[in-house]
């Protein structure tokens, strides 16, 4: 799909004057990144407005003791970096390709800001785009405040399915988001070992299975219950394991 056609169908250009859309589309460029490739890094200055065309992008921030905190994920048609672009300050996070291939469309910052002065709808759409970032922030807060580790991890998987999941023809519920155990642990603020323990038990129960390309959810309603804090009675011999995941 040509950049002009793609941009016309994004929320950023909804109701924007066709001439403005054409002007910005003609100055746009496409970039492709392999999984793990940095789209920008903390401290870089925003020279362009970026819109995800295909794939998923994860935003990360440095964390204490040399670790990295995964903020959230953004998919097709998401606007990236608009807050720092408008404010003219360096990026406070790093954007990384989270899928095997990510394509983004870039538009020079100066042209976007000039066009926003010309077209109020473009300015409003930029402002509305901030809402997506607040939604992502609220999602992260919901996860971190869900309670026990098991509840936090379950709610995270439910939210990832609601945002990026697909129901396949055979009824399988699939989340095509490849996250390492460490990334999952970071997103729910727990240790790597605890995340491994919970996921291993869930795999034995057929609740969730993981592979190099993402997750398959075997029982969405059970995950929703766990995310809401509905904890089933521990089966014989499993009480110690359950207590570990509630800490």
Secondary structure, DSSP 8 states (H G I E B T S, - for coil): --HHHHHHTSGGGTT--HHHHHHHHHT-EEEEEETT-EEE-TT-B--EEEEEEES-EEEEEE-GGG-EEEEEEE-TT-EESHHHHHHT-B-SSEEEE-SSEEEEEEEEHHHHHHHHHH-HHHHHHHHHHHHHHHHHHHHHHHHHTSSSHHHHHHHHHHHHHHHHEEE-TTS-EEE-----HHHHHHHTT--HHHHHHHHHHHHHHTSEEEETTEEEES-HHHHHHHHTT------TT-HHHHHHHT-
